[in-house]
Amino acid sequence: MLLALLLDRAGTGVWAASSVLYFTFVLGLDAGRIGLLLGAAAVAGICGSPLAGHLAGRFPVRSLLIGCHLLRLGTLGALLVATRFEVLLTLVAVTCLGDRAAKALEMLFATRVAGERRGTYQALARSSANAGYAVGAGIAAAGLAVGTPEAYRALILANALSFLAAALLVWRTREPRAEGRVAAGAVDAVNAGGEAGRGEAGTGPAGDGAPGRTRAPSPWRDRGYLRFVLLDIAMNLDDSVLAVGLPLWLVAHTDAPHALVPAFLVINTVLVVVLQLRVSARYEGPRQAAAALSVYGLAMFACCVLLALSAGTGALAASVVLLAAAGLVTGAELLRSVSSWELAVSLAPERARASYLGVAGMAMSVQKSAGPLLLTGVVMTAGPAGWLALGAGIAVLSVVQRRSAVRRLDSGFAPPAPTAHKIIAPAPVPPAADAAPAG
C-alpha cells in the first residue's frame, strides 16, 4: 500500500510540475482559461472527499480506491487527445475529484488496516508521499528540460501510467475480512445488530436503544464535528504558506535571491522524510494530537513573525530569515499531519467513520482553494502587518480547536473502539446475580 502511495504521489508530482506548461505551450491556452481550469479542479476536489466517504459506507474501500486510480488513468489518457476547452474543463475537474477522493480513501483504508497504530502508519505514508513528490518532480524536471510537445505529452502519460501501477498494487493488497466496508450504512447496521437481538422489541447491539431501525449519525448534522472541520481549514494553512506565501513574498517584498525558492521545497521534503516518524511517536493518540495543536499555532506564529521581519532587510539577512521560516512552516506541517488525521478519526463515531472522514477531508480541499486567495489578496497586500495578523489568528484558532477537541473527547460522544465492549459486557451479569442466592 505504501508503494502504491509513492507511485500515486510521484504521478501527482509530475502533474503539478508540468500541467500548467502543458496547457500553455502544447494546448495554447491563455492565462484566463488556465485559471478557469484550475478553479474548476479546486471546486471538484472539495466534493471528492465527502463523496468518497459516502460511497465507502456502502462498498469495499479497496475497490473504490482502484476505481479512483483507473478513473484518473482514463481522464489523463483522454486529456492527451482532447482539444475542445469544454472537454478539457470536464477532464481536469474529474481528475481532481478522483485525486481528492483517492486521498480520503487511502485515509480510510489505513484507519482499518493500521488500527491503533494509525499514527505510525500516517508517518510512514507521509514519508512515502514526500519521496514520491520528489521523484515526480525529478522526472518532470528532465522532461521540461527537453521542452518539446512530445516531452510534455510523455510526462502526462507517465502520470497516467503511475495510476495504473498504483491500482495493480492496491489490487494485490489484502483488505481485512472482518468487514467489507469501513463503516456500515444505516440499514446494514440495523441488519447486523437487529438479527441478534430481535427478541427485545427489534433492538440490537448496532442500535442506540431505539426500537426498529436505527440510523447511523450524519456528519452534516453533527455541529461539534463540523466545527472541528471548519477550524481544521485554518490548521491547514501551512500548505499555502509554503507553496504560495514564501515564494511570492521572497520575490515581491525581499532582496533575497530568487534561486532560493527551490530550497524551500528541499527543506520541506528532507525534514518530513527525516522527522515525521519521530513527531508522530511524540504525539501519538487523540489527546496528544490535541496537544500538538497548540504547538502548531506557536510554530505558525513564529513563521509569520519571521516573514514580517524579512521585508526591508539585506539579501543575506532575508535569505537566512526565510530559510528559518521554511523550517518552521515544515515543523508546523509535521504537527498538523499528526493532529488533523488522528482527531478526524478519534472524534468520529465508529459506526459512521467513513462518512465523517469524508467530510473531514474537505478541510484541505477548501484550504487549497481559499488559502492562496487569502495570502495574495489580504495578507501580503497588508505587508508585514498582514503576516503578524495571520500568525496571531492561527495561534488563537489552534487553542480554540484544541479545547473543542478535548471537550468532545471528554464528553464521550465519539468513544474509542474498546469502549464498544462495555455495551455488551453487562449481558452475563443477570445470570451471575441469580446464581448467588442459590449458593
C-alpha positions as CSV (number, residue, x, y, z in Angstrom):
1,M,0.0,0.0,0.0
2,L,2.8,2.4,0.8
3,L,4.4,1.6,-2.6
4,A,1.1,2.4,-4.3
5,L,1.0,5.6,-2.4
6,L,4.5,6.5,-3.5
7,L,3.7,5.8,-7.2
8,D,0.5,7.8,-6.9
9,R,2.3,10.8,-5.4
10,A,5.1,10.5,-8.0
11,G,2.5,10.9,-10.7
12,T,1.0,13.9,-8.8
13,G,4.4,15.5,-8.6
14,V,4.8,15.1,-12.4
15,W,1.4,16.7,-12.9
16,A,2.0,19.6,-10.5
17,A,5.2,20.5,-12.3
18,S,4.1,20.1,-15.9
19,S,0.4,20.6,-16.2
20,V,0.4,24.4,-16.5
21,L,3.2,24.4,-19.0
22,Y,1.4,21.6,-21.0
23,F,-1.8,23.7,-21.1
24,T,0.2,26.8,-22.2
25,F,2.7,25.5,-24.7
26,V,1.0,22.4,-26.1
27,L,-2.7,23.3,-26.0
28,G,-2.1,27.1,-26.4
29,L,-4.5,28.2,-23.6
30,D,-4.2,31.7,-22.2
31,A,-3.9,32.6,-18.5
32,G,-7.6,33.2,-18.1
33,R,-8.6,29.8,-19.3
34,I,-5.9,28.1,-17.3
35,G,-7.2,29.8,-14.2
36,L,-10.7,28.6,-15.0
37,L,-9.4,25.0,-15.4
38,L,-7.6,25.2,-12.0
39,G,-10.6,26.8,-10.3
40,A,-13.0,24.1,-11.6
41,A,-10.5,21.5,-10.4
42,A,-10.4,23.0,-6.9
43,V,-14.2,23.0,-6.7
44,A,-14.4,19.4,-7.9
45,G,-11.7,18.5,-5.3
46,I,-13.9,19.8,-2.5
47,C,-16.6,17.3,-3.5
48,G,-14.2,14.4,-3.7
49,S,-13.7,13.7,0.0
50,P,-17.4,13.6,1.1
51,L,-18.3,11.6,-2.0
52,A,-15.6,9.0,-1.2
53,G,-16.8,8.8,2.5
54,H,-20.4,8.3,1.4
55,L,-19.5,5.5,-1.0
56,A,-17.1,3.9,1.5
57,G,-20.1,3.3,3.8
58,R,-21.6,1.0,1.1
59,F,-18.8,-0.5,-0.9
60,P,-15.3,-2.0,-0.2
61,V,-12.7,0.7,0.1
62,R,-10.1,-1.3,-1.9
63,S,-12.5,-1.5,-4.9
64,L,-13.3,2.2,-4.7
65,L,-9.6,3.2,-4.4
66,I,-8.8,1.0,-7.5
67,G,-11.7,2.8,-9.3
68,C,-10.2,6.2,-8.4
69,H,-6.9,5.2,-9.9
70,L,-8.5,3.9,-13.0
71,L,-10.7,6.9,-13.3
72,R,-7.6,9.2,-13.4
73,L,-5.9,6.9,-15.8
74,G,-8.8,7.3,-18.2
75,T,-9.2,11.1,-17.8
76,L,-5.5,11.8,-18.3
77,G,-5.4,9.5,-21.3
78,A,-8.3,11.4,-22.8
79,L,-6.6,14.7,-22.0
80,L,-3.8,13.8,-24.4
81,V,-6.2,13.8,-27.3
82,A,-8.7,16.4,-26.2
83,T,-8.7,19.8,-27.9
84,R,-12.0,21.5,-27.0
85,F,-11.9,23.6,-23.9
86,E,-15.3,22.3,-22.6
87,V,-13.9,18.7,-22.7
88,L,-10.6,19.8,-21.1
89,L,-12.6,21.5,-18.3
90,T,-14.5,18.3,-17.6
91,L,-11.5,16.1,-17.7
92,V,-9.4,18.3,-15.4
93,A,-12.3,18.6,-12.9
94,V,-13.0,14.8,-12.8
95,T,-9.2,14.2,-12.4
96,C,-9.1,16.4,-9.4
97,L,-12.2,14.9,-8.0
98,G,-10.7,11.4,-8.3
99,D,-7.5,12.7,-6.7
100,R,-9.2,14.1,-3.6
101,A,-11.4,11.0,-3.3
102,A,-8.4,8.7,-3.5
103,K,-6.7,10.6,-0.7
104,A,-9.8,10.2,1.5
105,L,-10.0,6.5,0.7
106,E,-6.3,6.0,1.5
107,M,-7.0,7.5,4.9
108,L,-10.0,5.2,5.4
109,F,-8.1,2.1,4.3
110,A,-5.2,3.0,6.6
111,T,-7.6,3.5,9.5
112,R,-8.9,0.0,9.1
113,V,-5.6,-1.8,8.4
114,A,-3.4,0.1,10.9
115,G,-5.9,0.3,13.7
116,E,-4.4,1.8,16.9
117,R,-1.0,2.2,15.1
118,R,-2.5,4.6,12.6
119,G,-0.2,7.3,13.8
120,T,2.8,5.3,12.8
121,Y,1.2,4.4,9.5
122,Q,0.4,8.0,8.9
123,A,4.1,8.9,9.4
124,L,5.3,6.2,7.0
125,A,2.6,7.4,4.5
126,R,3.8,11.0,4.8
127,S,7.4,9.9,4.2
128,S,6.4,7.8,1.2
129,A,4.3,10.6,-0.2
130,N,7.1,13.2,0.0
131,A,9.5,10.8,-1.5
132,G,7.0,10.3,-4.3
133,Y,6.6,14.0,-4.9
134,A,10.4,14.3,-5.1
135,V,10.7,11.5,-7.6
136,G,7.8,13.1,-9.7
137,A,9.4,16.5,-9.6
138,G,12.7,15.0,-10.8
139,I,11.0,13.2,-13.7
140,A,9.2,16.4,-14.6
141,A,12.4,18.4,-14.5
142,A,14.0,16.1,-17.0
143,G,11.0,16.3,-19.3
144,L,10.8,20.1,-19.0
145,A,14.5,20.4,-19.8
146,V,13.7,18.9,-23.2
147,G,10.7,21.3,-23.7
148,T,9.2,19.7,-26.8
149,P,5.4,19.0,-27.1
150,E,6.3,15.3,-27.2
151,A,8.2,15.6,-23.9
152,Y,5.2,17.3,-22.3
153,R,2.8,14.6,-23.5
154,A,5.3,11.9,-22.3
155,L,5.0,13.5,-18.8
156,I,1.2,13.4,-18.8
157,L,1.4,9.8,-20.0
158,A,3.8,8.9,-17.2
159,N,1.4,10.4,-14.7
160,A,-1.4,8.3,-16.1
161,L,0.7,5.1,-16.0
162,S,1.6,5.7,-12.4
163,F,-2.1,5.4,-11.6
164,L,-2.3,2.1,-13.4
165,A,0.7,0.7,-11.4
166,A,-0.9,2.0,-8.2
167,A,-4.2,0.3,-9.0
168,L,-2.4,-3.0,-9.5
169,L,-0.6,-2.7,-6.2
170,V,-3.8,-1.9,-4.3
171,W,-5.5,-4.9,-6.0
172,R,-2.8,-7.1,-4.6
173,T,-3.2,-5.6,-1.1
174,R,-5.4,-7.6,1.2
175,E,-8.3,-5.9,2.8
176,P,-9.3,-7.2,6.3
177,R,-12.1,-9.8,6.0
178,A,-13.9,-8.7,9.2
179,E,-15.7,-6.0,7.3
180,G,-16.3,-5.4,3.6
181,R,-16.7,-1.7,4.4
182,V,-15.1,0.8,6.7
183,A,-18.5,1.8,8.2
184,A,-21.8,0.1,7.7
185,G,-24.7,2.1,6.3
186,A,-27.8,2.6,8.3
187,V,-29.7,-0.4,7.0
188,D,-26.7,-2.7,7.3
189,A,-26.1,-1.6,10.9
190,V,-29.6,-2.5,11.8
191,N,-29.5,-5.8,10.0
192,A,-26.2,-6.8,11.6
193,G,-27.3,-6.0,15.1
194,G,-31.0,-6.4,14.9
195,E,-30.9,-10.0,13.9
196,A,-29.1,-10.9,17.1
197,G,-31.3,-9.0,19.4
198,R,-34.7,-9.1,17.8
199,G,-36.2,-10.8,20.9
200,E,-36.3,-7.4,22.6
201,A,-38.6,-5.2,20.5
202,G,-36.4,-5.3,17.5
203,T,-33.4,-3.7,19.0
204,G,-29.8,-4.9,18.7
205,P,-26.2,-4.0,19.6
206,A,-25.8,-2.0,16.5
207,G,-28.6,0.3,17.5
208,D,-28.8,3.1,20.0
209,G,-31.6,1.7,22.1
210,A,-34.4,2.9,19.9
211,P,-36.9,0.2,18.7
212,G,-36.9,-0.7,15.0
213,R,-34.5,0.9,12.6
214,T,-31.6,3.0,13.8
215,R,-29.7,5.4,11.5
216,A,-26.0,6.0,11.5
217,P,-25.2,9.5,12.6
218,S,-24.7,12.1,9.9
219,P,-21.7,14.4,10.0
220,W,-23.7,17.1,8.3
221,R,-25.9,17.3,11.4
222,D,-23.1,17.0,13.9
223,R,-22.3,20.6,14.9
224,G,-19.3,19.6,17.0
225,Y,-17.7,17.7,14.2
226,L,-18.5,20.4,11.6
227,R,-16.9,22.9,13.9
228,F,-13.8,20.7,14.0
229,V,-13.7,20.6,10.2
230,L,-14.2,24.3,9.9
231,L,-11.4,25.1,12.3
232,D,-9.2,22.5,10.6
233,I,-9.2,24.6,7.4
234,A,-7.1,27.2,9.3
235,M,-5.0,24.4,10.7
236,N,-4.0,23.5,7.1
237,L,-2.8,27.0,6.1
238,D,0.8,25.9,6.4
239,D,0.3,24.3,3.0
240,S,-0.4,27.6,1.3
241,V,2.2,29.5,3.2
242,L,4.9,27.1,2.0
243,A,3.7,26.7,-1.6
244,V,2.4,30.3,-2.2
245,G,3.3,32.7,0.6
246,L,7.0,32.1,0.9
247,P,7.9,32.2,-2.8
248,L,5.8,35.3,-3.6
249,W,6.9,37.1,-0.5
250,L,10.5,36.5,-1.4
251,V,10.1,37.7,-4.9
252,A,7.9,40.8,-4.2
253,H,9.0,42.0,-0.8
254,T,12.6,41.0,0.0
255,D,16.0,41.2,-1.6
256,A,16.7,37.5,-1.2
257,P,17.8,35.8,-4.5
258,H,15.1,34.1,-6.5
259,A,17.2,31.0,-6.7
260,L,16.4,30.4,-3.0
261,V,12.8,29.4,-3.8
262,P,13.6,25.7,-4.7
263,A,15.4,25.4,-1.3
264,F,12.1,25.8,0.4
265,L,10.8,22.6,-1.2
266,V,14.1,20.8,-0.5
267,I,14.0,21.7,3.2
268,N,10.4,20.7,3.4
269,T,10.9,17.3,1.7
270,V,14.0,16.4,3.7
271,L,12.6,17.4,7.1
272,V,9.4,15.5,6.5
273,V,11.2,12.3,5.5
274,V,13.6,12.5,8.4
275,L,11.3,13.7,11.2
276,Q,7.8,12.5,10.5
277,L,8.1,9.2,12.4
278,R,9.6,11.0,15.4
279,V,6.9,13.6,15.6
280,S,4.2,11.0,15.2
281,A,5.6,8.9,18.0
282,R,5.8,12.0,20.2
283,Y,2.1,12.9,19.6
284,E,0.5,9.5,19.4
285,G,-3.1,9.2,20.5
286,P,-6.0,11.6,20.4
287,R,-5.1,13.7,23.5
288,Q,-1.5,14.1,22.4
289,A,-2.8,15.0,19.0
290,A,-4.9,17.7,20.6
291,A,-1.9,19.0,22.5
292,A,0.0,19.2,19.2
293,L,-2.5,21.9,18.0
294,S,-1.1,24.5,20.4
295,V,2.4,23.8,19.3
296,Y,1.2,24.1,15.7
297,G,-0.2,27.5,16.4
298,L,3.1,28.7,18.0
299,A,5.1,27.4,15.1
300,M,2.9,29.2,12.6
301,F,3.0,32.4,14.6
302,A,6.8,32.3,14.7
303,C,7.0,31.6,11.0
304,C,4.7,34.6,10.2
305,V,6.8,36.8,12.5
306,L,10.0,35.8,10.6
307,L,8.2,36.6,7.3
308,A,7.2,40.0,8.5
309,L,10.8,40.7,9.7
310,S,12.3,39.6,6.3
311,A,11.0,42.7,4.5
312,G,13.4,45.6,4.2
313,T,16.5,43.7,5.2
314,G,19.5,42.9,3.1
315,A,19.8,39.9,0.8
316,L,21.8,37.8,3.2
317,A,19.7,38.5,6.3
318,A,16.5,38.0,4.3
319,S,17.8,34.7,3.0
320,V,18.6,33.4,6.5
321,V,15.3,34.5,7.9
322,L,13.3,33.0,5.0
323,L,15.1,29.7,5.3
324,A,14.3,29.6,9.0
325,A,10.7,30.4,8.2
326,A,10.6,27.4,5.8
327,G,11.9,25.2,8.6
328,L,9.2,26.4,11.0
329,V,6.4,26.0,8.5
330,T,7.6,22.5,7.8
331,G,7.6,21.8,11.6
332,A,4.0,23.1,11.6
333,E,3.2,20.7,8.8
334,L,4.6,17.7,10.7
335,L,2.4,18.6,13.7
336,R,-0.7,19.2,11.5
337,S,-0.3,15.9,9.7
338,V,-0.4,14.1,13.1
339,S,-3.2,16.1,14.8
340,S,-5.6,16.6,11.9
341,W,-5.8,13.0,10.9
342,E,-5.8,11.5,14.4
343,L,-8.5,13.8,15.6
344,A,-10.6,13.4,12.5
345,V,-10.7,9.6,13.3
346,S,-11.0,9.9,17.1
347,L,-13.8,12.5,17.1
348,A,-15.9,10.5,14.6
349,P,-18.4,7.9,15.8
350,E,-17.1,4.5,14.8
351,R,-20.3,3.3,13.1
352,A,-20.2,6.3,10.7
353,R,-16.5,6.8,10.4
354,A,-16.3,6.6,6.6
355,S,-18.8,9.4,6.1
356,Y,-17.3,11.5,8.9
357,L,-13.8,11.2,7.5
358,G,-15.1,12.1,4.0
359,V,-16.3,15.4,5.4
360,A,-13.1,15.9,7.3
361,G,-11.2,15.6,4.1
362,M,-12.9,18.8,2.8
363,A,-10.8,20.9,5.1
364,M,-7.6,20.5,3.0
365,S,-9.6,20.9,-0.3
366,V,-11.2,24.2,0.9
367,Q,-7.8,25.4,2.2
368,K,-6.2,24.7,-1.2
369,S,-8.9,26.9,-2.9
370,A,-9.2,29.7,-0.4
371,G,-5.7,29.7,1.2
372,P,-3.8,31.2,-1.8
373,L,-6.5,33.9,-2.3
374,L,-6.3,34.8,1.4
375,L,-2.5,35.1,1.2
376,T,-2.3,37.1,-2.0
377,G,-5.4,39.2,-1.6
378,V,-5.3,40.0,2.1
379,V,-2.1,39.1,3.9
380,M,0.6,40.2,1.5
381,T,-1.4,43.2,0.5
382,A,-1.2,44.4,4.1
383,G,2.5,43.8,4.2
384,P,4.3,42.7,7.4
385,A,1.3,43.6,9.5
386,G,-0.7,41.1,7.5
387,W,1.7,38.3,8.4
388,L,1.5,39.2,12.1
389,A,-2.3,39.2,12.0
390,L,-2.3,35.8,10.2
391,G,0.1,34.3,12.7
392,A,-1.9,35.6,15.7
393,G,-5.1,34.4,14.2
394,I,-3.8,30.9,13.6
395,A,-2.4,30.7,17.1
396,V,-5.7,31.7,18.6
397,L,-7.7,29.3,16.5
398,S,-5.3,26.5,17.4
399,V,-6.1,27.0,21.0
400,V,-9.9,27.0,20.3
401,Q,-9.5,23.8,18.2
402,R,-7.6,22.1,21.0
403,R,-10.1,23.0,23.7
404,S,-13.0,22.0,21.4
405,A,-11.4,18.6,20.6
406,V,-10.6,17.8,24.3
407,R,-14.1,18.8,25.3
408,R,-15.6,16.4,22.7
409,L,-13.2,13.6,23.8
410,D,-14.2,14.1,27.4
411,S,-17.9,14.1,26.5
412,G,-17.6,10.5,25.2
413,F,-19.6,11.5,22.1
414,A,-17.1,9.6,19.9
415,P,-15.7,6.9,22.3
416,P,-12.7,4.9,21.1
417,A,-13.2,1.4,19.8
418,P,-12.5,-0.5,23.1
419,T,-15.5,1.1,24.9
420,A,-17.8,-0.7,22.5
421,H,-17.4,-3.8,24.6
422,K,-18.9,-2.1,27.6
423,I,-22.2,-2.2,25.9
424,I,-22.1,-5.9,25.6
425,A,-20.3,-6.8,28.8
426,P,-23.3,-6.3,31.2
427,A,-25.2,-9.1,29.4
428,P,-23.9,-12.0,31.5
429,V,-24.5,-10.1,34.8
430,P,-28.1,-11.2,35.5
431,P,-27.4,-15.0,35.5
432,A,-24.5,-14.4,37.8
433,A,-26.7,-12.4,40.2
434,D,-29.4,-15.1,40.2
435,A,-26.8,-17.8,41.0
436,A,-25.5,-16.1,44.1
437,P,-28.6,-16.6,46.3
438,A,-28.9,-20.2,45.1
439,G,-25.4,-20.9,46.5
